[in-house]
Amino acid sequence: MTGDITAPERPLHLSGYVDRALDAVVEVFRGSEIDELMTAALAAATGPAGGEIVLHGQQPEAVSVSTERVVVGWRLEGADGTTSEGMATISLLVVQSGHDPVTEVLLTLSVPDEGAAWIAPALRRFLDELTGRLVVAA
């Protein structure tokens, strides 16, 4: 059985920062372990979710000299047998270059209106976990 979300949706935009250069952060996203890194960040942020969440990041795509985009597919397999899936976008943007570089990690995901109040805090925790792990990995 597949559960379809038909309620009106709204885009959520959340940002975090990594004290590393854009090129170093992009290399982490190009690596073979990015799916595991994102999944570990999600597990640390949400704890047991009552099902399995699978994340898969595509290869980064250059948007401009100072911006890369990563499309992330997600699939939630609920304990009750329902599934939901969708796409999110992670944009990587240069905030500061040079001696003390900073890269912004902007997460964009559409969520159902009625779920936004509880989904947004979980995504905030995920992004905080992810940026912390990117600092170490980059």
MODELLER restraints for C-alpha pairs under 7 A, 6 or more apart:
rsr = mdl.restraints
at = mdl.atoms
rsr.add(forms.Gaussian(group=physical.xy_distance, feature=features.Distance(at['CA:1:A'], at['CA:81:A']), mean=6.51, stdev=0.5))
rsr.add(forms.Gaussian(group=physical.xy_distance, feature=features.Distance(at['CA:1:A'], at['CA:82:A']), mean=5.50, stdev=0.5))
rsr.add(forms.Gaussian(group=physical.xy_distance, feature=features.Distance(at['CA:2:A'], at['CA:82:A']), mean=5.09, stdev=0.5))
rsr.add(forms.Gaussian(group=physical.xy_distance, feature=features.Distance(at['CA:2:A'], at['CA:83:A']), mean=5.06, stdev=0.5))
rsr.add(forms.Gaussian(group=physical.xy_distance, feature=features.Distance(at['CA:2:A'], at['CA:84:A']), mean=6.89, stdev=0.5))
rsr.add(forms.Gaussian(group=physical.xy_distance, feature=features.Distance(at['CA:3:A'], at['CA:82:A']), mean=5.42, stdev=0.5))
rsr.add(forms.Gaussian(group=physical.xy_distance, feature=features.Distance(at['CA:3:A'], at['CA:83:A']), mean=5.62, stdev=0.5))
rsr.add(forms.Gaussian(group=physical.xy_distance, feature=features.Distance(at['CA:3:A'], at['CA:84:A']), mean=5.98, stdev=0.5))
rsr.add(forms.Gaussian(group=physical.xy_distance, feature=features.Distance(at['CA:4:A'], at['CA:84:A']), mean=6.65, stdev=0.5))
rsr.add(forms.Gaussian(group=physical.xy_distance, feature=features.Distance(at['CA:7:A'], at['CA:112:A']), mean=5.82, stdev=0.5))
rsr.add(forms.Gaussian(group=physical.xy_distance, feature=features.Distance(at['CA:8:A'], at['CA:112:A']), mean=5.74, stdev=0.5))
rsr.add(forms.Gaussian(group=physical.xy_distance, feature=features.Distance(at['CA:8:A'], at['CA:113:A']), mean=5.88, stdev=0.5))
rsr.add(forms.Gaussian(group=physical.xy_distance, feature=features.Distance(at['CA:9:A'], at['CA:110:A']), mean=5.95, stdev=0.5))
rsr.add(forms.Gaussian(group=physical.xy_distance, feature=features.Distance(at['CA:9:A'], at['CA:111:A']), mean=5.16, stdev=0.5))
rsr.add(forms.Gaussian(group=physical.xy_distance, feature=features.Distance(at['CA:9:A'], at['CA:112:A']), mean=4.18, stdev=0.5))
rsr.add(forms.Gaussian(group=physical.xy_distance, feature=features.Distance(at['CA:9:A'], at['CA:113:A']), mean=5.17, stdev=0.5))
rsr.add(forms.Gaussian(group=physical.xy_distance, feature=features.Distance(at['CA:10:A'], at['CA:110:A']), mean=5.27, stdev=0.5))
rsr.add(forms.Gaussian(group=physical.xy_distance, feature=features.Distance(at['CA:10:A'], at['CA:111:A']), mean=5.54, stdev=0.5))
rsr.add(forms.Gaussian(group=physical.xy_distance, feature=features.Distance(at['CA:10:A'], at['CA:112:A']), mean=6.31, stdev=0.5))
rsr.add(forms.Gaussian(group=physical.xy_distance, feature=features.Distance(at['CA:10:A'], at['CA:113:A']), mean=5.98, stdev=0.5))
rsr.add(forms.Gaussian(group=physical.xy_distance, feature=features.Distance(at['CA:11:A'], at['CA:108:A']), mean=6.62, stdev=0.5))
rsr.add(forms.Gaussian(group=physical.xy_distance, feature=features.Distance(at['CA:11:A'], at['CA:109:A']), mean=5.53, stdev=0.5))
rsr.add(forms.Gaussian(group=physical.xy_distance, feature=features.Distance(at['CA:11:A'], at['CA:110:A']), mean=4.07, stdev=0.5))
rsr.add(forms.Gaussian(group=physical.xy_distance, feature=features.Distance(at['CA:11:A'], at['CA:111:A']), mean=6.28, stdev=0.5))
rsr.add(forms.Gaussian(group=physical.xy_distance, feature=features.Distance(at['CA:12:A'], at['CA:108:A']), mean=5.55, stdev=0.5))
rsr.add(forms.Gaussian(group=physical.xy_distance, feature=features.Distance(at['CA:12:A'], at['CA:109:A']), mean=5.35, stdev=0.5))
rsr.add(forms.Gaussian(group=physical.xy_distance, feature=features.Distance(at['CA:12:A'], at['CA:110:A']), mean=5.93, stdev=0.5))
rsr.add(forms.Gaussian(group=physical.xy_distance, feature=features.Distance(at['CA:13:A'], at['CA:106:A']), mean=6.74, stdev=0.5))
rsr.add(forms.Gaussian(group=physical.xy_distance, feature=features.Distance(at['CA:13:A'], at['CA:107:A']), mean=5.63, stdev=0.5))
rsr.add(forms.Gaussian(group=physical.xy_distance, feature=features.Distance(at['CA:13:A'], at['CA:108:A']), mean=4.63, stdev=0.5))
rsr.add(forms.Gaussian(group=physical.xy_distance, feature=features.Distance(at['CA:13:A'], at['CA:109:A']), mean=6.87, stdev=0.5))
rsr.add(forms.Gaussian(group=physical.xy_distance, feature=features.Distance(at['CA:14:A'], at['CA:106:A']), mean=5.71, stdev=0.5))
rsr.add(forms.Gaussian(group=physical.xy_distance, feature=features.Distance(at['CA:14:A'], at['CA:107:A']), mean=5.19, stdev=0.5))
rsr.add(forms.Gaussian(group=physical.xy_distance, feature=features.Distance(at['CA:14:A'], at['CA:108:A']), mean=6.66, stdev=0.5))
rsr.add(forms.Gaussian(group=physical.xy_distance, feature=features.Distance(at['CA:14:A'], at['CA:124:A']), mean=6.79, stdev=0.5))
rsr.add(forms.Gaussian(group=physical.xy_distance, feature=features.Distance(at['CA:15:A'], at['CA:104:A']), mean=6.62, stdev=0.5))
rsr.add(forms.Gaussian(group=physical.xy_distance, feature=features.Distance(at['CA:15:A'], at['CA:105:A']), mean=5.48, stdev=0.5))
rsr.add(forms.Gaussian(group=physical.xy_distance, feature=features.Distance(at['CA:15:A'], at['CA:106:A']), mean=4.30, stdev=0.5))
rsr.add(forms.Gaussian(group=physical.xy_distance, feature=features.Distance(at['CA:15:A'], at['CA:107:A']), mean=6.11, stdev=0.5))
rsr.add(forms.Gaussian(group=physical.xy_distance, feature=features.Distance(at['CA:16:A'], at['CA:104:A']), mean=5.81, stdev=0.5))
rsr.add(forms.Gaussian(group=physical.xy_distance, feature=features.Distance(at['CA:16:A'], at['CA:105:A']), mean=5.15, stdev=0.5))
rsr.add(forms.Gaussian(group=physical.xy_distance, feature=features.Distance(at['CA:16:A'], at['CA:106:A']), mean=6.53, stdev=0.5))
rsr.add(forms.Gaussian(group=physical.xy_distance, feature=features.Distance(at['CA:16:A'], at['CA:127:A']), mean=6.50, stdev=0.5))
rsr.add(forms.Gaussian(group=physical.xy_distance, feature=features.Distance(at['CA:16:A'], at['CA:128:A']), mean=6.58, stdev=0.5))
rsr.add(forms.Gaussian(group=physical.xy_distance, feature=features.Distance(at['CA:16:A'], at['CA:131:A']), mean=6.43, stdev=0.5))
rsr.add(forms.Gaussian(group=physical.xy_distance, feature=features.Distance(at['CA:17:A'], at['CA:102:A']), mean=6.65, stdev=0.5))
rsr.add(forms.Gaussian(group=physical.xy_distance, feature=features.Distance(at['CA:17:A'], at['CA:103:A']), mean=5.69, stdev=0.5))
rsr.add(forms.Gaussian(group=physical.xy_distance, feature=features.Distance(at['CA:17:A'], at['CA:104:A']), mean=4.56, stdev=0.5))
rsr.add(forms.Gaussian(group=physical.xy_distance, feature=features.Distance(at['CA:17:A'], at['CA:105:A']), mean=5.80, stdev=0.5))
rsr.add(forms.Gaussian(group=physical.xy_distance, feature=features.Distance(at['CA:17:A'], at['CA:131:A']), mean=6.40, stdev=0.5))
rsr.add(forms.Gaussian(group=physical.xy_distance, feature=features.Distance(at['CA:18:A'], at['CA:102:A']), mean=5.66, stdev=0.5))
rsr.add(forms.Gaussian(group=physical.xy_distance, feature=features.Distance(at['CA:18:A'], at['CA:103:A']), mean=5.22, stdev=0.5))
rsr.add(forms.Gaussian(group=physical.xy_distance, feature=features.Distance(at['CA:18:A'], at['CA:104:A']), mean=6.43, stdev=0.5))
rsr.add(forms.Gaussian(group=physical.xy_distance, feature=features.Distance(at['CA:18:A'], at['CA:131:A']), mean=5.80, stdev=0.5))
rsr.add(forms.Gaussian(group=physical.xy_distance, feature=features.Distance(at['CA:18:A'], at['CA:134:A']), mean=6.89, stdev=0.5))
rsr.add(forms.Gaussian(group=physical.xy_distance, feature=features.Distance(at['CA:18:A'], at['CA:135:A']), mean=5.77, stdev=0.5))
rsr.add(forms.Gaussian(group=physical.xy_distance, feature=features.Distance(at['CA:19:A'], at['CA:101:A']), mean=5.89, stdev=0.5))
rsr.add(forms.Gaussian(group=physical.xy_distance, feature=features.Distance(at['CA:19:A'], at['CA:102:A']), mean=4.50, stdev=0.5))
rsr.add(forms.Gaussian(group=physical.xy_distance, feature=features.Distance(at['CA:19:A'], at['CA:103:A']), mean=6.45, stdev=0.5))
rsr.add(forms.Gaussian(group=physical.xy_distance, feature=features.Distance(at['CA:19:A'], at['CA:135:A']), mean=6.50, stdev=0.5))
rsr.add(forms.Gaussian(group=physical.xy_distance, feature=features.Distance(at['CA:20:A'], at['CA:101:A']), mean=5.33, stdev=0.5))
rsr.add(forms.Gaussian(group=physical.xy_distance, feature=features.Distance(at['CA:20:A'], at['CA:102:A']), mean=5.32, stdev=0.5))
rsr.add(forms.Gaussian(group=physical.xy_distance, feature=features.Distance(at['CA:20:A'], at['CA:103:A']), mean=6.19, stdev=0.5))
rsr.add(forms.Gaussian(group=physical.xy_distance, feature=features.Distance(at['CA:20:A'], at['CA:135:A']), mean=6.66, stdev=0.5))
rsr.add(forms.Gaussian(group=physical.xy_distance, feature=features.Distance(at['CA:20:A'], at['CA:138:A']), mean=6.87, stdev=0.5))
rsr.add(forms.Gaussian(group=physical.xy_distance, feature=features.Distance(at['CA:21:A'], at['CA:97:A']), mean=6.60, stdev=0.5))
rsr.add(forms.Gaussian(group=physical.xy_distance, feature=features.Distance(at['CA:21:A'], at['CA:101:A']), mean=4.97, stdev=0.5))
rsr.add(forms.Gaussian(group=physical.xy_distance, feature=features.Distance(at['CA:21:A'], at['CA:102:A']), mean=5.91, stdev=0.5))
rsr.add(forms.Gaussian(group=physical.xy_distance, feature=features.Distance(at['CA:21:A'], at['CA:103:A']), mean=6.05, stdev=0.5))
rsr.add(forms.Gaussian(group=physical.xy_distance, feature=features.Distance(at['CA:22:A'], at['CA:92:A']), mean=7.00, stdev=0.5))
rsr.add(forms.Gaussian(group=physical.xy_distance, feature=features.Distance(at['CA:22:A'], at['CA:93:A']), mean=6.87, stdev=0.5))
rsr.add(forms.Gaussian(group=physical.xy_distance, feature=features.Distance(at['CA:22:A'], at['CA:94:A']), mean=5.94, stdev=0.5))
rsr.add(forms.Gaussian(group=physical.xy_distance, feature=features.Distance(at['CA:22:A'], at['CA:103:A']), mean=5.53, stdev=0.5))
rsr.add(forms.Gaussian(group=physical.xy_distance, feature=features.Distance(at['CA:24:A'], at['CA:138:A']), mean=5.27, stdev=0.5))
rsr.add(forms.Gaussian(group=physical.xy_distance, feature=features.Distance(at['CA:25:A'], at['CA:134:A']), mean=6.82, stdev=0.5))
rsr.add(forms.Gaussian(group=physical.xy_distance, feature=features.Distance(at['CA:25:A'], at['CA:138:A']), mean=5.55, stdev=0.5))
rsr.add(forms.Gaussian(group=physical.xy_distance, feature=features.Distance(at['CA:26:A'], at['CA:60:A']), mean=6.82, stdev=0.5))
rsr.add(forms.Gaussian(group=physical.xy_distance, feature=features.Distance(at['CA:28:A'], at['CA:34:A']), mean=6.61, stdev=0.5))
rsr.add(forms.Gaussian(group=physical.xy_distance, feature=features.Distance(at['CA:28:A'], at['CA:137:A']), mean=6.71, stdev=0.5))
rsr.add(forms.Gaussian(group=physical.xy_distance, feature=features.Distance(at['CA:28:A'], at['CA:138:A']), mean=6.07, stdev=0.5))
rsr.add(forms.Gaussian(group=physical.xy_distance, feature=features.Distance(at['CA:29:A'], at['CA:59:A']), mean=6.94, stdev=0.5))
rsr.add(forms.Gaussian(group=physical.xy_distance, feature=features.Distance(at['CA:29:A'], at['CA:60:A']), mean=6.67, stdev=0.5))
rsr.add(forms.Gaussian(group=physical.xy_distance, feature=features.Distance(at['CA:30:A'], at['CA:59:A']), mean=5.71, stdev=0.5))
rsr.add(forms.Gaussian(group=physical.xy_distance, feature=features.Distance(at['CA:30:A'], at['CA:60:A']), mean=6.55, stdev=0.5))
rsr.add(forms.Gaussian(group=physical.xy_distance, feature=features.Distance(at['CA:35:A'], at['CA:55:A']), mean=6.04, stdev=0.5))
rsr.add(forms.Gaussian(group=physical.xy_distance, feature=features.Distance(at['CA:35:A'], at['CA:56:A']), mean=5.42, stdev=0.5))
rsr.add(forms.Gaussian(group=physical.xy_distance, feature=features.Distance(at['CA:35:A'], at['CA:57:A']), mean=6.16, stdev=0.5))
rsr.add(forms.Gaussian(group=physical.xy_distance, feature=features.Distance(at['CA:38:A'], at['CA:130:A']), mean=6.36, stdev=0.5))
rsr.add(forms.Gaussian(group=physical.xy_distance, feature=features.Distance(at['CA:39:A'], at['CA:55:A']), mean=6.31, stdev=0.5))
rsr.add(forms.Gaussian(group=physical.xy_distance, feature=features.Distance(at['CA:41:A'], at['CA:126:A']), mean=5.79, stdev=0.5))
rsr.add(forms.Gaussian(group=physical.xy_distance, feature=features.Distance(at['CA:41:A'], at['CA:129:A']), mean=5.06, stdev=0.5))
rsr.add(forms.Gaussian(group=physical.xy_distance, feature=features.Distance(at['CA:41:A'], at['CA:130:A']), mean=5.24, stdev=0.5))
rsr.add(forms.Gaussian(group=physical.xy_distance, feature=features.Distance(at['CA:42:A'], at['CA:126:A']), mean=5.12, stdev=0.5))
rsr.add(forms.Gaussian(group=physical.xy_distance, feature=features.Distance(at['CA:45:A'], at['CA:122:A']), mean=6.67, stdev=0.5))
rsr.add(forms.Gaussian(group=physical.xy_distance, feature=features.Distance(at['CA:45:A'], at['CA:125:A']), mean=5.08, stdev=0.5))
rsr.add(forms.Gaussian(group=physical.xy_distance, feature=features.Distance(at['CA:45:A'], at['CA:126:A']), mean=5.00, stdev=0.5))
rsr.add(forms.Gaussian(group=physical.xy_distance, feature=features.Distance(at['CA:45:A'], at['CA:129:A']), mean=6.58, stdev=0.5))
rsr.add(forms.Gaussian(group=physical.xy_distance, feature=features.Distance(at['CA:46:A'], at['CA:122:A']), mean=6.31, stdev=0.5))
rsr.add(forms.Gaussian(group=physical.xy_distance, feature=features.Distance(at['CA:50:A'], at['CA:78:A']), mean=6.40, stdev=0.5))
rsr.add(forms.Gaussian(group=physical.xy_distance, feature=features.Distance(at['CA:50:A'], at['CA:79:A']), mean=5.62, stdev=0.5))
rsr.add(forms.Gaussian(group=physical.xy_distance, feature=features.Distance(at['CA:51:A'], at['CA:76:A']), mean=6.94, stdev=0.5))
rsr.add(forms.Gaussian(group=physical.xy_distance, feature=features.Distance(at['CA:51:A'], at['CA:77:A']), mean=5.52, stdev=0.5))
rsr.add(forms.Gaussian(group=physical.xy_distance, feature=features.Distance(at['CA:51:A'], at['CA:78:A']), mean=4.31, stdev=0.5))
rsr.add(forms.Gaussian(group=physical.xy_distance, feature=features.Distance(at['CA:51:A'], at['CA:79:A']), mean=4.66, stdev=0.5))
rsr.add(forms.Gaussian(group=physical.xy_distance, feature=features.Distance(at['CA:52:A'], at['CA:76:A']), mean=5.77, stdev=0.5))
rsr.add(forms.Gaussian(group=physical.xy_distance, feature=features.Distance(at['CA:52:A'], at['CA:77:A']), mean=5.12, stdev=0.5))
rsr.add(forms.Gaussian(group=physical.xy_distance, feature=features.Distance(at['CA:52:A'], at['CA:78:A']), mean=6.48, stdev=0.5))
rsr.add(forms.Gaussian(group=physical.xy_distance, feature=features.Distance(at['CA:53:A'], at['CA:75:A']), mean=5.66, stdev=0.5))
rsr.add(forms.Gaussian(group=physical.xy_distance, feature=features.Distance(at['CA:53:A'], at['CA:76:A']), mean=4.48, stdev=0.5))
rsr.add(forms.Gaussian(group=physical.xy_distance, feature=features.Distance(at['CA:53:A'], at['CA:77:A']), mean=6.32, stdev=0.5))
rsr.add(forms.Gaussian(group=physical.xy_distance, feature=features.Distance(at['CA:54:A'], at['CA:74:A']), mean=5.61, stdev=0.5))
rsr.add(forms.Gaussian(group=physical.xy_distance, feature=features.Distance(at['CA:54:A'], at['CA:75:A']), mean=5.18, stdev=0.5))
rsr.add(forms.Gaussian(group=physical.xy_distance, feature=features.Distance(at['CA:54:A'], at['CA:76:A']), mean=6.50, stdev=0.5))
rsr.add(forms.Gaussian(group=physical.xy_distance, feature=features.Distance(at['CA:55:A'], at['CA:72:A']), mean=6.67, stdev=0.5))
rsr.add(forms.Gaussian(group=physical.xy_distance, feature=features.Distance(at['CA:55:A'], at['CA:73:A']), mean=5.77, stdev=0.5))
rsr.add(forms.Gaussian(group=physical.xy_distance, feature=features.Distance(at['CA:55:A'], at['CA:74:A']), mean=4.61, stdev=0.5))
rsr.add(forms.Gaussian(group=physical.xy_distance, feature=features.Distance(at['CA:55:A'], at['CA:75:A']), mean=6.71, stdev=0.5))
rsr.add(forms.Gaussian(group=physical.xy_distance, feature=features.Distance(at['CA:56:A'], at['CA:72:A']), mean=5.50, stdev=0.5))
rsr.add(forms.Gaussian(group=physical.xy_distance, feature=features.Distance(at['CA:56:A'], at['CA:73:A']), mean=5.17, stdev=0.5))
rsr.add(forms.Gaussian(group=physical.xy_distance, feature=features.Distance(at['CA:56:A'], at['CA:74:A']), mean=6.48, stdev=0.5))
rsr.add(forms.Gaussian(group=physical.xy_distance, feature=features.Distance(at['CA:57:A'], at['CA:70:A']), mean=6.58, stdev=0.5))
rsr.add(forms.Gaussian(group=physical.xy_distance, feature=features.Distance(at['CA:57:A'], at['CA:71:A']), mean=5.94, stdev=0.5))
rsr.add(forms.Gaussian(group=physical.xy_distance, feature=features.Distance(at['CA:57:A'], at['CA:72:A']), mean=4.29, stdev=0.5))
rsr.add(forms.Gaussian(group=physical.xy_distance, feature=features.Distance(at['CA:57:A'], at['CA:73:A']), mean=6.36, stdev=0.5))
rsr.add(forms.Gaussian(group=physical.xy_distance, feature=features.Distance(at['CA:58:A'], at['CA:70:A']), mean=6.01, stdev=0.5))
rsr.add(forms.Gaussian(group=physical.xy_distance, feature=features.Distance(at['CA:58:A'], at['CA:71:A']), mean=5.52, stdev=0.5))
rsr.add(forms.Gaussian(group=physical.xy_distance, feature=features.Distance(at['CA:58:A'], at['CA:72:A']), mean=6.14, stdev=0.5))
rsr.add(forms.Gaussian(group=physical.xy_distance, feature=features.Distance(at['CA:59:A'], at['CA:70:A']), mean=6.31, stdev=0.5))
rsr.add(forms.Gaussian(group=physical.xy_distance, feature=features.Distance(at['CA:60:A'], at['CA:68:A']), mean=6.06, stdev=0.5))
rsr.add(forms.Gaussian(group=physical.xy_distance, feature=features.Distance(at['CA:60:A'], at['CA:69:A']), mean=5.45, stdev=0.5))
rsr.add(forms.Gaussian(group=physical.xy_distance, feature=features.Distance(at['CA:60:A'], at['CA:70:A']), mean=4.63, stdev=0.5))
rsr.add(forms.Gaussian(group=physical.xy_distance, feature=features.Distance(at['CA:61:A'], at['CA:68:A']), mean=5.39, stdev=0.5))
rsr.add(forms.Gaussian(group=physical.xy_distance, feature=features.Distance(at['CA:61:A'], at['CA:69:A']), mean=5.14, stdev=0.5))
rsr.add(forms.Gaussian(group=physical.xy_distance, feature=features.Distance(at['CA:61:A'], at['CA:70:A']), mean=6.36, stdev=0.5))
rsr.add(forms.Gaussian(group=physical.xy_distance, feature=features.Distance(at['CA:62:A'], at['CA:68:A']), mean=4.43, stdev=0.5))
rsr.add(forms.Gaussian(group=physical.xy_distance, feature=features.Distance(at['CA:62:A'], at['CA:69:A']), mean=6.39, stdev=0.5))
rsr.add(forms.Gaussian(group=physical.xy_distance, feature=features.Distance(at['CA:63:A'], at['CA:69:A']), mean=6.58, stdev=0.5))
rsr.add(forms.Gaussian(group=physical.xy_distance, feature=features.Distance(at['CA:66:A'], at['CA:93:A']), mean=5.81, stdev=0.5))
rsr.add(forms.Gaussian(group=physical.xy_distance, feature=features.Distance(at['CA:66:A'], at['CA:94:A']), mean=5.34, stdev=0.5))
rsr.add(forms.Gaussian(group=physical.xy_distance, feature=features.Distance(at['CA:67:A'], at['CA:91:A']), mean=6.93, stdev=0.5))
rsr.add(forms.Gaussian(group=physical.xy_distance, feature=features.Distance(at['CA:67:A'], at['CA:92:A']), mean=5.57, stdev=0.5))
rsr.add(forms.Gaussian(group=physical.xy_distance, feature=features.Distance(at['CA:67:A'], at['CA:93:A']), mean=4.55, stdev=0.5))
rsr.add(forms.Gaussian(group=physical.xy_distance, feature=features.Distance(at['CA:67:A'], at['CA:94:A']), mean=6.61, stdev=0.5))
rsr.add(forms.Gaussian(group=physical.xy_distance, feature=features.Distance(at['CA:68:A'], at['CA:91:A']), mean=5.82, stdev=0.5))
rsr.add(forms.Gaussian(group=physical.xy_distance, feature=features.Distance(at['CA:68:A'], at['CA:92:A']), mean=5.09, stdev=0.5))
rsr.add(forms.Gaussian(group=physical.xy_distance, feature=features.Distance(at['CA:68:A'], at['CA:93:A']), mean=6.65, stdev=0.5))
rsr.add(forms.Gaussian(group=physical.xy_distance, feature=features.Distance(at['CA:69:A'], at['CA:89:A']), mean=6.89, stdev=0.5))
rsr.add(forms.Gaussian(group=physical.xy_distance, feature=features.Distance(at['CA:69:A'], at['CA:90:A']), mean=5.84, stdev=0.5))
rsr.add(forms.Gaussian(group=physical.xy_distance, feature=features.Distance(at['CA:69:A'], at['CA:91:A']), mean=4.46, stdev=0.5))
rsr.add(forms.Gaussian(group=physical.xy_distance, feature=features.Distance(at['CA:69:A'], at['CA:92:A']), mean=6.14, stdev=0.5))
rsr.add(forms.Gaussian(group=physical.xy_distance, feature=features.Distance(at['CA:70:A'], at['CA:89:A']), mean=5.80, stdev=0.5))
rsr.add(forms.Gaussian(group=physical.xy_distance, feature=features.Distance(at['CA:70:A'], at['CA:90:A']), mean=5.07, stdev=0.5))
rsr.add(forms.Gaussian(group=physical.xy_distance, feature=features.Distance(at['CA:70:A'], at['CA:91:A']), mean=6.24, stdev=0.5))
rsr.add(forms.Gaussian(group=physical.xy_distance, feature=features.Distance(at['CA:71:A'], at['CA:87:A']), mean=6.82, stdev=0.5))
rsr.add(forms.Gaussian(group=physical.xy_distance, feature=features.Distance(at['CA:71:A'], at['CA:88:A']), mean=5.94, stdev=0.5))
rsr.add(forms.Gaussian(group=physical.xy_distance, feature=features.Distance(at['CA:71:A'], at['CA:89:A']), mean=4.66, stdev=0.5))
rsr.add(forms.Gaussian(group=physical.xy_distance, feature=features.Distance(at['CA:71:A'], at['CA:90:A']), mean=6.33, stdev=0.5))
rsr.add(forms.Gaussian(group=physical.xy_distance, feature=features.Distance(at['CA:72:A'], at['CA:87:A']), mean=5.63, stdev=0.5))
rsr.add(forms.Gaussian(group=physical.xy_distance, feature=features.Distance(at['CA:72:A'], at['CA:88:A']), mean=5.11, stdev=0.5))
rsr.add(forms.Gaussian(group=physical.xy_distance, feature=features.Distance(at['CA:72:A'], at['CA:89:A']), mean=5.93, stdev=0.5))
rsr.add(forms.Gaussian(group=physical.xy_distance, feature=features.Distance(at['CA:73:A'], at['CA:86:A']), mean=5.91, stdev=0.5))
rsr.add(forms.Gaussian(group=physical.xy_distance, feature=features.Distance(at['CA:73:A'], at['CA:87:A']), mean=4.51, stdev=0.5))
rsr.add(forms.Gaussian(group=physical.xy_distance, feature=features.Distance(at['CA:73:A'], at['CA:88:A']), mean=6.36, stdev=0.5))
rsr.add(forms.Gaussian(group=physical.xy_distance, feature=features.Distance(at['CA:74:A'], at['CA:85:A']), mean=5.44, stdev=0.5))
rsr.add(forms.Gaussian(group=physical.xy_distance, feature=features.Distance(at['CA:74:A'], at['CA:86:A']), mean=5.47, stdev=0.5))
rsr.add(forms.Gaussian(group=physical.xy_distance, feature=features.Distance(at['CA:74:A'], at['CA:87:A']), mean=6.02, stdev=0.5))
rsr.add(forms.Gaussian(group=physical.xy_distance, feature=features.Distance(at['CA:75:A'], at['CA:83:A']), mean=6.98, stdev=0.5))
rsr.add(forms.Gaussian(group=physical.xy_distance, feature=features.Distance(at['CA:75:A'], at['CA:84:A']), mean=5.70, stdev=0.5))
rsr.add(forms.Gaussian(group=physical.xy_distance, feature=features.Distance(at['CA:75:A'], at['CA:85:A']), mean=4.13, stdev=0.5))
rsr.add(forms.Gaussian(group=physical.xy_distance, feature=features.Distance(at['CA:75:A'], at['CA:86:A']), mean=6.62, stdev=0.5))
rsr.add(forms.Gaussian(group=physical.xy_distance, feature=features.Distance(at['CA:76:A'], at['CA:83:A']), mean=5.46, stdev=0.5))
rsr.add(forms.Gaussian(group=physical.xy_distance, feature=features.Distance(at['CA:76:A'], at['CA:84:A']), mean=5.15, stdev=0.5))
rsr.add(forms.Gaussian(group=physical.xy_distance, feature=features.Distance(at['CA:76:A'], at['CA:85:A']), mean=6.09, stdev=0.5))
rsr.add(forms.Gaussian(group=physical.xy_distance, feature=features.Distance(at['CA:77:A'], at['CA:83:A']), mean=4.52, stdev=0.5))
rsr.add(forms.Gaussian(group=physical.xy_distance, feature=features.Distance(at['CA:77:A'], at['CA:84:A']), mean=6.73, stdev=0.5))
rsr.add(forms.Gaussian(group=physical.xy_distance, feature=features.Distance(at['CA:88:A'], at['CA:108:A']), mean=5.79, stdev=0.5))
rsr.add(forms.Gaussian(group=physical.xy_distance, feature=features.Distance(at['CA:88:A'], at['CA:109:A']), mean=4.75, stdev=0.5))
rsr.add(forms.Gaussian(group=physical.xy_distance, feature=features.Distance(at['CA:89:A'], at['CA:107:A']), mean=5.84, stdev=0.5))
rsr.add(forms.Gaussian(group=physical.xy_distance, feature=features.Distance(at['CA:89:A'], at['CA:108:A']), mean=5.17, stdev=0.5))
rsr.add(forms.Gaussian(group=physical.xy_distance, feature=features.Distance(at['CA:89:A'], at['CA:109:A']), mean=6.61, stdev=0.5))
rsr.add(forms.Gaussian(group=physical.xy_distance, feature=features.Distance(at['CA:90:A'], at['CA:105:A']), mean=6.50, stdev=0.5))
rsr.add(forms.Gaussian(group=physical.xy_distance, feature=features.Distance(at['CA:90:A'], at['CA:106:A']), mean=5.45, stdev=0.5))
rsr.add(forms.Gaussian(group=physical.xy_distance, feature=features.Distance(at['CA:90:A'], at['CA:107:A']), mean=4.62, stdev=0.5))
rsr.add(forms.Gaussian(group=physical.xy_distance, feature=features.Distance(at['CA:90:A'], at['CA:108:A']), mean=6.39, stdev=0.5))
rsr.add(forms.Gaussian(group=physical.xy_distance, feature=features.Distance(at['CA:91:A'], at['CA:105:A']), mean=5.81, stdev=0.5))
rsr.add(forms.Gaussian(group=physical.xy_distance, feature=features.Distance(at['CA:91:A'], at['CA:106:A']), mean=4.98, stdev=0.5))
rsr.add(forms.Gaussian(group=physical.xy_distance, feature=features.Distance(at['CA:91:A'], at['CA:107:A']), mean=6.57, stdev=0.5))
rsr.add(forms.Gaussian(group=physical.xy_distance, feature=features.Distance(at['CA:92:A'], at['CA:103:A']), mean=6.50, stdev=0.5))
rsr.add(forms.Gaussian(group=physical.xy_distance, feature=features.Distance(at['CA:92:A'], at['CA:104:A']), mean=5.65, stdev=0.5))
rsr.add(forms.Gaussian(group=physical.xy_distance, feature=features.Distance(at['CA:92:A'], at['CA:105:A']), mean=4.91, stdev=0.5))
rsr.add(forms.Gaussian(group=physical.xy_distance, feature=features.Distance(at['CA:92:A'], at['CA:106:A']), mean=6.46, stdev=0.5))
rsr.add(forms.Gaussian(group=physical.xy_distance, feature=features.Distance(at['CA:93:A'], at['CA:103:A']), mean=5.52, stdev=0.5))
rsr.add(forms.Gaussian(group=physical.xy_distance, feature=features.Distance(at['CA:93:A'], at['CA:104:A']), mean=5.04, stdev=0.5))
rsr.add(forms.Gaussian(group=physical.xy_distance, feature=features.Distance(at['CA:93:A'], at['CA:105:A']), mean=6.71, stdev=0.5))
rsr.add(forms.Gaussian(group=physical.xy_distance, feature=features.Distance(at['CA:94:A'], at['CA:102:A']), mean=6.45, stdev=0.5))
rsr.add(forms.Gaussian(group=physical.xy_distance, feature=features.Distance(at['CA:94:A'], at['CA:103:A']), mean=4.79, stdev=0.5))
rsr.add(forms.Gaussian(group=physical.xy_distance, feature=features.Distance(at['CA:94:A'], at['CA:104:A']), mean=6.33, stdev=0.5))
rsr.add(forms.Gaussian(group=physical.xy_distance, feature=features.Distance(at['CA:95:A'], at['CA:102:A']), mean=5.36, stdev=0.5))
rsr.add(forms.Gaussian(group=physical.xy_distance, feature=features.Distance(at['CA:95:A'], at['CA:103:A']), mean=5.37, stdev=0.5))
rsr.add(forms.Gaussian(group=physical.xy_distance, feature=features.Distance(at['CA:95:A'], at['CA:104:A']), mean=6.16, stdev=0.5))
rsr.add(forms.Gaussian(group=physical.xy_distance, feature=features.Distance(at['CA:96:A'], at['CA:102:A']), mean=4.93, stdev=0.5))
rsr.add(forms.Gaussian(group=physical.xy_distance, feature=features.Distance(at['CA:96:A'], at['CA:103:A']), mean=6.94, stdev=0.5))
